[in-house]
């Protein structure tokens, strides 16, 4: 069954929602794991600088992957119903995710 919403999903808002969700994981890993690694080995730079670089690098990679997903998913029939509902500021879908 093909999904055809009445209004198109705002792609920028959809991108930002998915990117922020991905960044939540990237920041969590950087903040929780890097100090543990820093205790085991001698770091070549201050821990705050390595954490900042890690978060920035992860942010860029998550942004590229999110952009590709938002741009290419409709062409192959993939959707993210919960994120689309949030991007359009409507209640979450009540039917199955399929």
Order of alpha helices (4+ residues) and beta strands (2+ residues): alpha-alpha-alpha
